[in-house]
Amino acid sequence: MSEPFALVTGTTGFIAARLVPALVADGWRVRATGRRPRPADLPAEVDYRPADLVSDDLGDLCAGVTHVFHLAGASSSKSSQEEMDRNNVEATRRLLDAAGKVERFVHMSSTSVYGEEEQLPVPVREDVEPHPSRGYGKAKWGAEQQVWAAAEAGVPAVVLRPVTVYGPGATKLLASAILDAAIERAAGLPRLAVGAEPNEQRLLHIDDLVAACVHVATTEAAVGRAFNVVDGLYPSSHDVVAVLAPCFGMEPEIGGEGLDEARRRTVYERLVAHGMEPAILFTPDRLRLMGKTNRNNRLSTEALESTGFRFARTDFAAAVADNVDWYRAHHWLPATG
Ligand SMILES: NC(=O)c1ccc[n+]([C@@H]2O[C@H](COP(=O)([O-])OP(=O)(O)OC[C@H]3O[C@@H](n4cnc5c(N)ncnc54)[C@H](OP(=O)(O)O)[C@@H]3O)[C@@H](O)[C@H]2O)c1
């Protein structure tokens, strides 16, 4: 093998921003890219080159790289359907063309490809025929089709399909629920309310996803395969609130409603005016992540574990408490409360 030289896309975003320092710490030479200017906290030795994967020439970006970690993509929290298609499907097609026959092409897909309308055999295995039901899942499945076509043509590709990722640096999904708790605490509520009907969640800590990226890039048995990535804990919405409430000195309350949107927004704006960074996405629906049900929620991780991968962040309460501390230290949440 030649000296490993990684190109990481999406490094102005959440997941790739965590993968890059891990690769550097492991001794990889890294070139990083995103559309926005160089992130301030990127390790100094990383060669950063801004590029739009859809419209820029990608030849120089890919020159000399042995491994591609393709994490750039667009999700429904911030993008229209047209943007999601363009920045997932077209971006992936152009990157594969430009990268050619690298030693490994690791593609970040999503379990949204399985969809929620069609009942699949559960726990869902990677070899099932996906039935994406929403625009994001369709765009991610379209991007995967590009990867599988390249794999047919000889590219040693691996596809990861993670669930909702949380942890330091996350700005959406569980992060928004954590923000909701901070808002209600700042409003003086003693209890954090959650709907009476428990709703099963599926989550993954960023550290485990970063470890999985490195694992499949360096494990021969991973080539040509897709892997679900989920920590296997499946906390219910009640469990999540039971873990979140004490982080804010609150009691969990099953069956309550919490504040309405207007009141939450007023408190949120007050917190921002008092110095909280508006980094975490404020969602009009309170605890939005936990309102969704999915008949295909349970996923098999046998395939990934059969290649020797083990999940490490399996203490959910400790991981959430660390995550809240990180947000406080970075002023993404008020320092106390
Ligand atoms: N976060 C999750 O919970 C989760 C779960 C499952 C799968 N995934 C997948 O994991 C990947 C990374 O997710 P994330 O949460 O880190 O995403 P993110 O924070 O939204 O970041 C997306 C990244 O993609 C870049 N990008 C988008 N379109 C681009 C284009 N046309 N050219 C170049 N760069 C482009 C963005 O660049 P700029 O910001 O500079 O424009 C940004 O760096 C995505 O493919 C996502 O679908 C995420």
The ligand as a MOL file (V3000), in Angstrom:
LIG
                    3D

  0  0  0     0  0            999 V3000
M  V30 BEGIN CTAB
M  V30 COUNTS 48 52 0 0 0
M  V30 BEGIN ATOM
M  V30 1 N -25.6720 14.1170 11.1510 0
M  V30 2 C -26.3370 12.9640 11.1520 0
M  V30 3 O -27.0270 12.6410 12.1290 0
M  V30 4 C -26.2480 12.0390 9.9670 0
M  V30 5 C -26.9050 10.7950 10.0370 0
M  V30 6 C -26.8060 9.9160 8.9630 0
M  V30 7 C -26.0770 10.2630 7.8430 0
M  V30 8 N -25.4590 11.4910 7.7840 0 CHG=1
M  V30 9 C -24.7020 11.8150 6.5820 0
M  V30 10 O -23.3870 12.1180 6.9860 0
M  V30 11 C -22.8190 13.1320 6.1540 0
M  V30 12 C -22.2940 14.2830 6.9920 0
M  V30 13 O -23.3490 14.7560 7.8170 0
M  V30 14 P -23.1670 16.0730 8.7020 0
M  V30 15 O -24.2270 16.0090 9.7380 0
M  V30 16 O -21.7540 16.2310 9.0510 0 CHG=-1
M  V30 17 O -23.5780 17.1650 7.6320 0
M  V30 18 P -23.4740 18.7690 7.7270 0
M  V30 19 O -22.9970 19.1990 9.0590 0
M  V30 20 O -24.7890 19.2750 7.2230 0
M  V30 21 O -22.3340 19.1070 6.6640 0
M  V30 22 C -22.5300 18.8830 5.3040 0
M  V30 23 C -21.2100 19.1310 4.5990 0
M  V30 24 O -21.3870 18.8690 3.1940 0
M  V30 25 C -20.8150 19.9660 2.4840 0
M  V30 26 N -21.4690 20.0720 1.1610 0
M  V30 27 C -22.7780 20.0280 0.8620 0
M  V30 28 N -22.9410 20.1840 -0.4570 0
M  V30 29 C -21.7160 20.3190 -1.0100 0
M  V30 30 C -21.2310 20.5130 -2.3090 0
M  V30 31 N -22.0510 20.6210 -3.3570 0
M  V30 32 N -19.8910 20.6260 -2.4990 0
M  V30 33 C -19.0300 20.5320 -1.4480 0
M  V30 34 N -19.4220 20.3430 -0.1830 0
M  V30 35 C -20.7640 20.2460 0.0330 0
M  V30 36 C -21.0670 21.1590 3.3540 0
M  V30 37 O -20.2190 22.2110 2.9410 0
M  V30 38 P -20.5120 23.7640 3.3520 0
M  V30 39 O -21.1180 23.7240 4.7360 0
M  V30 40 O -19.1260 24.3850 3.3570 0
M  V30 41 O -21.4270 24.3160 2.3450 0
M  V30 42 C -20.7160 20.5770 4.7280 0
M  V30 43 O -19.3060 20.5360 4.8830 0
M  V30 44 C -23.9120 13.5410 5.1750 0
M  V30 45 O -23.7020 12.8620 3.9510 0
M  V30 46 C -25.1930 13.0540 5.8400 0
M  V30 47 O -26.1680 12.7220 4.8760 0
M  V30 48 C -25.5370 12.3710 8.8200 0
M  V30 END ATOM
M  V30 BEGIN BOND
M  V30 1 1 1 2
M  V30 2 2 2 3
M  V30 3 1 2 4
M  V30 4 1 4 5
M  V30 5 2 4 48
M  V30 6 2 5 6
M  V30 7 1 6 7
M  V30 8 2 7 8
M  V30 9 1 8 9
M  V30 10 1 8 48
M  V30 11 1 9 10
M  V30 12 1 9 46
M  V30 13 1 10 11
M  V30 14 1 11 12
M  V30 15 1 11 44
M  V30 16 1 12 13
M  V30 17 1 13 14
M  V30 18 2 14 15
M  V30 19 1 14 16
M  V30 20 1 14 17
M  V30 21 1 17 18
M  V30 22 2 18 19
M  V30 23 1 18 20
M  V30 24 1 18 21
M  V30 25 1 21 22
M  V30 26 1 22 23
M  V30 27 1 23 24
M  V30 28 1 23 42
M  V30 29 1 24 25
M  V30 30 1 25 26
M  V30 31 1 25 36
M  V30 32 1 26 27
M  V30 33 1 26 35
M  V30 34 2 27 28
M  V30 35 1 28 29
M  V30 36 1 29 30
M  V30 37 2 29 35
M  V30 38 1 30 31
M  V30 39 2 30 32
M  V30 40 1 32 33
M  V30 41 2 33 34
M  V30 42 1 34 35
M  V30 43 1 36 37
M  V30 44 1 36 42
M  V30 45 1 37 38
M  V30 46 2 38 39
M  V30 47 1 38 40
M  V30 48 1 38 41
M  V30 49 1 42 43
M  V30 50 1 44 45
M  V30 51 1 44 46
M  V30 52 1 46 47
M  V30 END BOND
M  V30 END CTAB
M  END
